[in-house]
Amino acid sequence: MEINIRQKKGMVSLMVKGELDFSNVDQLQQEIQRRSEEVVEVDLRGLQFIDSSGAGMLLSQARLLYKQGRTLRIVNIPGLIREDLEVIGFFRVLEVLGINPGA
């Protein structure tokens, strides 16, 4: 997995390429936690695969940032990955937190 970082005023975008799975999920989690910006955007445009540990970590971080009054935005989700995430109810959890995953 490769993470490219782009900063804007009050926001950071983490562009993820490759695979997000149990072997590297800590890398993205640590990068999200390091950020102090009000909005942390995770751009999945370059993601080719995600397993349950990757999806779980994103939900966990969304909840954590929500409790801090901040936002985790997940954008540009590839079609096949979106379908897998829909099956596990990923988007229903984000809706409860008021997060729009289709941004």
Order of alpha helices (4+ residues) and beta strands (2+ residues): beta-beta-alpha-beta-alpha-beta-alpha-alpha
